[in-house]
Amino acid sequence: MPNYITLGNWTEQGIKTVKESPKRADAVSALANKLGAKMQIFYTMGRYDIVALTEAPNDDVAMQLLLEIGKLGNVKTQTLKAWTTSEATKVISKVSP
């Protein structure tokens, strides 16, 4: 399954209701599972407040999940599509000499 790395920062609403964040994280993980994806959420210090690692069946499912998260208004996200080393090696092997 494709991998995605999501970087998130609290919105004003999200930080004001931060105590509800663990419940929201559980709900997002449950939604990911319902859509056939797996999401690990990490609370972080530094430039980003949250980092999520997601495996989803395809880009459409990943986009739907991110839109569902975004419409709640608690975090602003940036998402990167990621390849494992073995996946990237297959692509790199096709690069012309």
C-alpha distances in whole Angstrom, upper triangle without the diagonal:
4,6,10,13,16,19,22,26,28,30,34,33,30,32,35,33,31,32,30,27,26,26,24,22,22,22,19,17,18,17,13,13,15,13,10,9,10,12,15,18,20,24,25,28,29,28,25,26,22,19,16,12,9,6,6,5,7,10,12,11,11,14,16,15,17,19,20,20,22,25,26,28,27,25,24,21,20,16,14,11,11,10,10,14,13,11,13,16,15,15,19,20,20,22,26,29
4,7,10,13,17,19,23,26,28,31,31,28,30,33,32,30,31,30,26,26,26,24,21,22,22,18,17,19,17,14,15,17,14,12,10,11,12,14,17,19,22,23,26,27,25,23,23,20,17,14,11,8,6,6,6,6,8,11,10,9,12,14,14,15,18,19,19,20,23,24,26,25,23,22,18,16,13,11,8,7,7,9,13,12,10,12,15,14,14,17,19,19,21,24,27
4,7,10,13,16,20,23,25,29,28,25,27,31,29,27,29,27,23,23,24,22,19,20,20,17,15,18,17,13,14,17,15,13,10,10,10,11,14,16,19,19,23,23,22,19,20,17,13,10,7,6,5,7,9,9,9,13,12,9,12,15,13,13,17,18,17,19,22,23,24,23,20,19,16,14,10,9,6,5,6,8,12,13,10,12,15,15,15,17,20,21,22,25,28
4,6,10,13,16,19,21,25,25,22,24,27,26,24,26,25,21,21,22,19,17,18,19,15,14,17,16,12,15,17,15,14,11,10,9,11,12,14,16,17,20,20,18,16,17,14,10,8,6,5,6,8,11,10,9,12,11,8,10,13,11,11,14,16,14,16,19,20,20,20,17,16,12,10,7,6,4,5,8,10,14,16,13,14,18,18,17,19,22,23,23,27,29
4,7,10,14,17,19,23,23,20,21,25,24,22,24,23,19,19,21,18,16,18,18,15,14,18,17,14,17,19,17,17,13,12,10,10,10,11,13,14,16,16,15,12,13,11,7,6,5,6,9,11,14,14,13,15,14,10,12,15,13,11,15,16,14,15,19,19,19,18,15,14,10,8,6,5,6,7,10,12,15,17,16,16,19,20,19,21,24,25,25,28,30
4,6,10,13,15,19,19,16,18,21,21,19,21,20,16,17,19,16,13,16,17,13,13,17,16,13,17,19,17,17,14,13,10,10,9,10,12,12,15,15,13,10,11,8,6,5,6,8,11,12,16,15,13,15,14,10,11,14,11,9,12,14,11,12,15,16,15,14,11,10,6,6,4,6,9,10,14,16,19,21,19,19,23,24,23,24,27,28,28,31,33
4,7,10,13,17,17,15,16,19,19,17,20,19,16,17,19,16,14,17,18,15,16,19,18,16,20,22,20,21,17,16,13,12,10,10,10,10,12,11,9,6,8,6,5,7,9,11,15,16,20,19,17,19,18,14,14,16,14,11,14,15,12,12,16,16,15,13,9,8,5,5,6,8,12,13,16,18,21,23,22,21,25,26,25,26,29,30,30,33,35
4,7,9,13,14,11,12,16,15,14,17,16,13,15,17,14,12,16,16,14,15,18,18,16,20,22,21,22,18,17,14,13,10,10,9,9,11,11,9,6,6,5,6,8,11,13,17,18,22,21,19,20,18,15,15,16,14,11,13,14,11,10,14,13,12,10,6,6,4,7,9,12,15,16,20,21,24,27,25,25,29,30,29,30,33,34,33,37,38
4,6,10,11,9,9,13,13,12,15,15,12,15,17,14,14,17,18,16,18,21,20,19,23,24,24,25,22,21,17,16,13,12,10,10,10,10,8,5,5,6,9,11,15,17,21,22,25,24,22,23,22,18,18,19,17,14,15,16,12,11,14,13,11,8,5,5,7,9,12,15,18,20,23,25,28,30,29,28,32,33,32,33,36,37,36,40,41
4,6,8,5,6,9,10,9,12,12,10,13,15,13,13,17,17,15,18,20,20,20,23,25,24,26,23,22,18,17,14,13,11,11,12,12,11,9,7,8,11,13,17,19,23,23,27,26,24,24,23,20,19,20,17,15,16,16,12,11,13,12,9,6,4,7,9,12,15,18,21,23,27,28,31,33,32,32,35,37,35,36,40,40,40,43,45
4,5,5,6,9,10,10,14,14,12,16,17,14,15,19,18,17,20,22,21,21,25,26,25,27,25,24,21,20,17,17,15,15,15,15,14,12,10,12,15,16,20,21,25,25,28,27,25,25,24,21,20,20,18,15,15,15,12,10,12,10,7,5,5,6,10,13,16,20,23,25,29,31,33,36,34,34,38,39,37,38,42,42,41,45,47
4,5,5,6,9,10,13,14,13,17,18,16,17,21,20,19,22,24,24,24,28,28,28,31,28,27,24,23,20,19,17,17,17,17,16,14,13,15,18,20,23,25,28,29,32,31,29,28,27,25,23,23,21,19,18,18,15,13,14,12,9,8,9,10,14,17,20,24,27,29,33,34,37,40,38,38,41,43,41,42,46,46,45,48,50
4,6,5,6,8,12,11,11,15,15,13,15,18,17,17,20,22,21,23,26,26,26,29,26,26,23,22,19,19,17,18,19,19,18,16,14,15,18,19,23,24,27,28,31,30,28,27,26,24,22,22,20,18,17,16,13,12,12,10,7,6,8,11,14,18,21,24,27,29,33,35,38,40,38,38,42,43,41,43,46,46,46,49,51
4,5,5,6,9,9,8,12,12,10,12,15,15,14,17,19,19,20,23,24,24,26,24,23,19,19,15,15,13,15,16,17,16,13,11,12,15,16,20,21,24,25,28,28,26,25,24,21,21,20,18,16,16,15,12,11,12,9,7,4,6,9,12,16,18,22,25,26,30,31,34,37,35,35,39,40,39,40,44,44,44,47,49
4,5,5,8,10,9,12,14,13,14,17,17,17,19,22,22,23,25,27,27,29,26,25,21,20,16,16,13,14,14,15,15,13,10,12,16,17,21,23,27,27,31,31,29,29,27,24,24,24,21,19,19,18,15,15,16,13,11,7,9,12,14,18,20,24,27,28,32,33,35,38,37,37,40,42,40,42,45,46,45,49,50
4,6,8,9,10,14,15,14,16,18,19,19,21,23,23,25,27,28,29,31,29,27,24,23,19,19,16,17,17,19,19,17,14,15,19,21,25,26,29,30,33,33,31,31,29,27,26,25,23,21,21,20,17,16,17,14,12,9,11,14,17,21,24,27,30,32,35,36,39,42,40,40,44,45,44,45,49,49,49,52,54
4,6,6,7,10,11,10,13,15,15,16,19,20,20,22,24,25,26,28,26,25,22,21,17,17,15,17,18,20,20,17,14,15,18,19,23,24,27,28,31,31,30,29,27,25,25,24,21,20,20,18,15,15,15,12,11,8,11,15,17,21,23,26,29,31,34,35,38,40,39,39,43,44,43,45,48,48,48,52,54
4,5,5,8,10,10,11,14,14,15,17,19,20,21,23,24,25,27,25,23,20,18,15,14,11,14,15,17,17,15,11,12,15,17,20,22,25,27,30,30,29,29,26,24,24,24,21,19,20,18,15,16,17,13,12,9,11,14,16,20,22,25,27,28,32,32,35,38,37,37,40,42,41,42,45,46,46,50,52
4,5,7,9,10,11,13,14,16,17,19,20,22,23,25,26,28,26,24,20,19,16,15,13,15,17,19,20,18,14,14,18,19,22,23,27,28,31,32,31,31,28,26,26,25,22,21,22,20,17,18,19,15,15,12,14,18,19,23,24,27,30,31,34,34,37,39,38,39,42,44,43,44,47,48,49,52,54
4,6,6,6,9,10,11,13,15,16,17,19,20,21,23,25,23,21,18,18,15,15,14,17,18,21,21,18,15,14,17,17,21,22,25,25,29,29,28,28,25,24,24,22,19,19,20,17,14,16,16,13,13,10,13,17,18,22,23,26,28,29,32,33,36,38,37,38,41,42,42,43,46,47,47,51,53
4,5,5,6,9,10,10,12,14,15,16,18,20,21,22,20,18,15,14,11,12,10,13,15,18,18,15,12,11,13,14,17,18,21,22,26,27,26,25,23,21,21,20,17,16,17,15,12,14,15,12,12,9,10,14,15,19,20,23,25,26,29,29,32,34,33,34,37,39,38,40,43,43,44,47,49
4,5,5,6,9,10,11,12,14,15,17,18,20,21,19,17,14,12,10,11,10,14,16,19,20,17,13,12,14,14,16,17,20,22,25,26,26,26,23,21,22,21,17,17,19,17,14,16,17,14,15,12,13,17,17,20,21,23,25,26,28,28,31,33,33,34,37,38,38,39,42,43,44,47,49
4,5,5,6,9,10,11,12,14,15,17,19,20,19,17,15,14,12,14,13,17,20,23,23,20,16,14,16,15,18,18,21,22,25,26,26,25,22,21,22,20,17,17,18,15,13,16,16,13,15,12,14,18,18,22,22,25,26,27,30,30,33,35,34,35,38,39,39,41,44,44,45,49,51
4,5,5,6,9,10,10,12,14,15,16,18,17,15,13,13,11,13,13,16,19,21,21,17,14,13,14,13,16,16,19,19,22,23,23,22,19,18,18,17,13,14,15,12,9,12,13,10,11,9,11,14,15,18,19,22,23,25,27,28,32,33,32,33,36,37,37,39,41,42,43,46,48
4,5,5,6,9,10,11,12,14,15,17,14,13,10,9,7,10,10,14,17,19,19,16,13,10,11,10,13,13,16,17,20,21,21,21,18,16,17,16,12,13,15,12,10,13,14,12,13,11,11,14,14,17,17,19,21,22,24,25,28,30,29,30,33,34,34,35,38,39,40,43,46
4,5,5,6,9,10,11,12,14,15,14,12,10,10,9,12,13,17,20,23,23,19,16,14,14,12,14,14,16,17,20,22,22,21,18,17,19,17,14,15,17,14,12,15,16,14,16,14,15,18,17,20,19,22,23,23,26,26,29,30,29,31,34,35,35,37,39,40,41,45,47
4,5,5,6,9,10,10,12,14,13,12,11,12,11,14,15,19,22,25,24,21,18,15,16,14,16,15,17,16,19,21,21,20,16,16,17,15,11,13,14,11,10,13,14,12,14,13,14,17,17,20,19,22,23,24,26,27,30,32,30,32,35,35,35,37,40,40,41,45,48
4,5,5,6,9,10,11,12,11,10,8,10,9,13,14,17,21,23,22,18,16,13,13,11,12,11,13,13,16,17,17,16,13,12,13,12,8,10,11,9,7,11,12,11,13,12,12,14,14,16,16,18,19,20,23,24,27,28,27,28,32,32,32,34,36,37,38,41,44
4,5,5,6,9,10,11,9,7,6,7,8,12,14,17,21,23,23,19,17,14,13,10,11,10,11,12,15,17,17,17,13,12,15,13,10,12,14,12,10,14,16,14,17,15,15,17,16,18,16,18,18,19,21,22,25,26,25,27,30,30,30,32,35,35,37,40,43
4,5,5,6,9,10,9,9,9,11,12,15,17,21,24,27,26,23,21,17,17,14,14,12,13,13,15,18,18,18,14,14,16,14,11,13,15,12,12,16,17,15,18,17,18,20,19,21,19,21,21,22,24,24,28,28,27,29,32,32,32,35,37,38,39,43,45
4,5,5,6,9,8,9,9,12,13,17,19,22,25,27,26,22,21,17,17,14,14,12,13,12,14,15,16,14,11,11,13,10,8,11,12,9,10,13,14,13,16,16,16,18,17,19,18,20,19,21,23,24,28,28,26,28,32,31,31,34,36,36,38,41,44
4,5,5,6,5,6,6,10,11,15,18,20,24,26,25,21,20,16,15,11,11,8,9,8,11,12,13,12,9,9,11,10,7,10,12,10,10,14,15,15,18,17,16,18,16,17,15,17,16,17,19,20,24,25,23,25,28,28,27,30,32,33,34,38,40
4,5,5,5,6,8,11,13,17,20,23,26,28,28,24,23,19,18,14,13,10,10,9,11,14,15,15,11,12,14,13,10,13,15,13,14,17,19,18,21,20,20,21,20,21,18,20,19,19,21,21,25,25,23,26,28,28,28,31,33,34,35,39,42
4,5,7,9,11,14,16,20,22,26,29,31,30,26,25,21,20,17,16,13,13,11,12,14,16,14,10,12,14,12,10,14,15,13,14,17,18,18,21,21,21,22,21,22,20,22,21,22,23,24,28,27,26,28,31,30,30,33,35,35,37,41,43
4,6,9,11,14,16,20,23,25,29,30,29,26,25,21,20,16,15,12,11,8,9,10,12,10,7,9,11,9,8,12,13,11,13,16,17,18,20,21,20,21,19,20,18,19,18,19,21,22,26,25,23,25,28,28,27,31,32,32,34,37,40
4,7,10,14,16,20,23,26,29,31,30,26,25,22,20,16,14,11,9,7,7,10,12,12,8,10,13,12,10,14,16,15,16,19,20,21,23,23,22,23,21,21,18,19,17,18,19,19,23,23,21,23,26,25,25,28,30,30,32,36,38
4,7,10,13,16,20,22,26,27,26,23,22,18,16,12,10,7,5,4,6,9,11,11,8,8,11,11,9,12,14,14,14,17,19,19,21,21,20,20,18,18,15,16,14,15,16,17,20,20,18,21,24,23,23,26,28,29,30,34,37
4,7,10,13,17,19,23,25,24,21,20,16,14,10,8,6,5,7,9,12,13,14,11,10,14,14,11,13,16,15,14,18,20,20,22,20,19,20,17,18,15,16,14,14,16,16,19,20,18,21,23,24,24,26,28,29,31,35,37
4,6,10,13,16,19,21,21,17,16,12,10,7,6,4,7,8,12,14,14,15,12,10,13,13,10,11,15,14,12,15,18,17,19,17,16,17,14,15,13,14,14,14,16,16,20,21,19,21,24,25,25,27,29,30,31,35,37
4,7,10,13,16,19,19,15,14,10,8,5,5,6,9,12,15,17,17,19,16,13,16,17,13,14,17,16,14,17,20,19,20,17,16,17,15,16,14,15,15,15,17,16,19,21,20,22,25,26,26,28,30,31,32,36,38
4,7,10,13,16,16,12,11,7,6,4,7,9,12,14,18,19,19,20,17,15,17,17,13,13,16,15,12,15,18,16,17,14,13,14,13,14,13,15,16,16,19,19,22,24,23,24,27,28,28,30,32,33,34,38,40
4,6,10,12,13,10,9,6,5,6,8,11,15,17,21,22,21,23,21,18,19,20,17,16,19,18,15,17,20,18,18,15,13,15,14,15,14,16,17,17,20,19,22,24,24,25,27,29,29,30,33,34,35,38,40
4,7,10,12,9,6,5,7,9,12,15,18,21,24,25,24,25,23,20,21,22,19,17,20,19,16,17,20,18,17,14,12,14,13,15,16,18,20,20,22,23,25,28,27,27,30,32,32,33,36,37,37,41,42
4,7,8,6,5,5,7,10,13,16,20,22,26,26,25,27,25,22,23,24,21,19,22,21,18,19,22,20,19,16,13,15,14,15,16,17,20,19,22,22,24,27,27,27,30,32,31,32,35,36,36,40,41
4,7,7,6,8,10,14,16,20,23,26,29,29,28,30,28,25,25,27,24,21,24,24,20,21,24,22,20,17,15,16,15,16,18,19,22,22,25,25,26,30,30,29,32,34,33,33,37,38,38,41,42
4,6,7,10,11,15,17,21,24,27,30,30,28,30,29,25,25,27,25,22,24,25,21,21,24,23,21,18,15,15,15,15,17,18,21,21,24,25,26,30,29,28,31,34,32,32,36,37,36,39,40
4,7,9,10,14,17,20,23,25,29,28,26,28,27,23,23,25,23,20,22,23,20,19,22,21,19,17,13,13,12,12,15,16,19,20,23,24,26,29,28,27,30,32,31,31,34,35,34,37,38
4,6,7,11,14,17,20,22,26,25,23,25,23,20,20,22,19,16,19,20,16,16,19,18,16,14,10,10,9,10,12,14,17,18,21,22,24,28,27,26,29,31,30,30,34,35,34,37,39
4,7,10,14,17,20,22,26,26,24,25,23,20,20,22,19,16,18,19,15,15,18,16,15,11,9,10,10,12,14,16,19,20,23,24,26,29,28,28,31,33,32,33,36,37,37,40,42
4,7,10,13,17,19,22,22,21,22,20,17,18,19,16,14,16,16,13,13,17,15,14,11,9,10,9,11,12,14,17,17,20,21,24,26,26,25,29,30,30,31,34,35,35,38,40
4,7,10,14,16,20,20,18,20,18,15,16,18,15,13,16,16,13,14,18,17,16,14,11,11,9,10,10,11,13,14,17,17,20,23,22,22,25,27,26,27,30,31,31,35,36
4,6,10,12,16,16,16,17,15,12,14,15,12,11,14,14,12,14,17,16,17,14,12,12,10,10,9,10,12,12,15,16,19,21,20,20,24,25,25,26,29,30,30,34,36
4,7,10,14,14,14,16,14,11,14,15,12,12,16,16,14,16,19,19,20,18,15,16,13,12,10,10,10,10,12,12,16,17,16,17,21,22,21,23,26,27,28,31,33
4,6,10,11,11,13,11,8,11,13,10,10,14,14,13,15,18,19,20,19,16,16,13,13,10,10,10,10,12,13,16,17,16,17,20,21,21,23,25,26,27,31,33
4,7,9,10,12,10,8,12,13,11,12,16,16,16,18,21,21,23,22,20,20,16,16,12,12,10,10,11,11,15,15,14,16,19,19,19,21,24,24,26,29,32
4,5,7,9,6,6,10,10,9,11,14,14,15,17,19,20,22,22,20,20,17,16,13,13,11,11,12,14,18,18,15,17,20,20,20,23,25,25,26,30,33
4,7,8,7,8,11,12,11,14,16,16,18,20,22,23,25,25,23,23,20,19,16,15,13,13,14,15,19,18,15,18,20,19,19,22,24,24,26,29,32
4,5,6,6,9,10,11,13,15,16,17,19,20,22,24,25,23,22,19,17,14,13,11,12,13,15,19,18,15,17,20,19,18,21,23,22,24,27,30
4,6,5,6,9,10,10,12,14,15,16,18,20,22,22,20,19,16,14,11,11,9,11,13,16,19,20,16,17,21,20,18,21,24,23,24,27,30
4,5,5,6,9,10,10,12,14,15,16,19,21,22,20,19,17,16,13,14,12,15,17,20,23,23,20,21,24,23,22,25,27,26,27,30,33
4,5,5,6,9,10,11,12,14,15,17,19,20,19,18,16,16,13,14,13,15,17,19,23,23,20,22,25,24,23,26,28,27,29,32,35
4,6,5,6,9,10,11,12,14,16,18,18,16,15,13,12,10,11,10,12,15,17,21,21,18,20,23,23,22,24,27,26,27,31,34
4,5,5,6,9,10,10,12,15,16,17,15,14,12,11,10,11,11,14,17,20,23,24,21,22,25,25,23,26,29,28,29,32,35
4,5,5,6,9,10,11,13,15,16,15,15,13,14,13,15,14,17,20,22,26,27,24,25,28,28,26,29,32,31,32,35,38
4,5,5,6,9,10,11,14,14,13,13,12,13,11,14,14,16,19,21,25,26,23,24,28,28,27,29,32,32,32,36,39
4,5,5,6,9,10,11,12,10,10,8,9,9,12,13,15,19,21,25,26,23,24,28,28,26,29,32,31,32,35,38
4,5,5,6,9,10,12,11,11,10,12,11,15,16,19,22,24,28,29,26,27,31,31,29,31,34,34,34,37,40
4,6,5,7,10,11,11,12,12,14,14,17,18,21,24,26,29,31,28,29,33,32,31,34,37,36,37,40,43
4,6,6,8,8,8,9,9,12,12,16,17,20,23,25,28,30,28,28,32,32,31,33,36,36,36,40,42
4,5,6,7,7,7,8,11,12,16,17,20,24,26,29,31,29,29,33,33,32,34,37,36,36,40,42
4,5,8,9,10,11,14,15,19,21,24,27,29,33,34,32,32,36,36,35,37,40,39,39,43,45
4,6,8,10,12,15,17,20,22,25,28,30,34,35,33,34,37,38,36,38,42,41,42,45,48
4,6,8,10,14,16,20,22,25,29,31,34,36,34,34,38,38,37,38,42,41,41,45,47
4,7,10,14,16,19,22,24,28,29,33,35,33,33,37,38,36,38,41,41,41,45,47
4,6,10,12,16,19,21,25,26,29,32,30,30,34,35,33,34,38,38,38,41,43
4,7,10,14,17,19,23,25,28,31,29,28,32,33,31,32,36,36,35,39,41
4,6,10,13,16,19,22,24,27,25,24,28,29,27,29,32,32,32,35,37
4,7,10,13,17,19,22,24,22,21,25,26,24,25,29,29,28,31,34
4,7,9,13,16,19,21,19,18,22,23,21,22,26,26,25,29,31
4,6,10,13,15,18,15,14,18,19,17,19,22,22,22,25,27
4,7,10,13,15,12,12,16,16,14,16,19,19,20,23,26
4,7,10,12,9,9,13,14,13,14,17,18,18,22,24
4,6,8,6,6,9,10,10,11,14,15,16,20,22
4,5,5,6,8,10,11,12,14,16,17,21,22
4,5,5,6,9,10,10,12,14,15,19,20
4,5,5,6,9,10,11,13,15,18,20
4,5,5,7,9,10,12,14,17,19
4,5,5,6,8,10,11,15,16
4,5,5,6,9,10,13,15
4,6,5,7,9,13,15
4,5,5,7,11,13
4,5,5,9,11
4,6,8,10
4,6,9
4,7
4
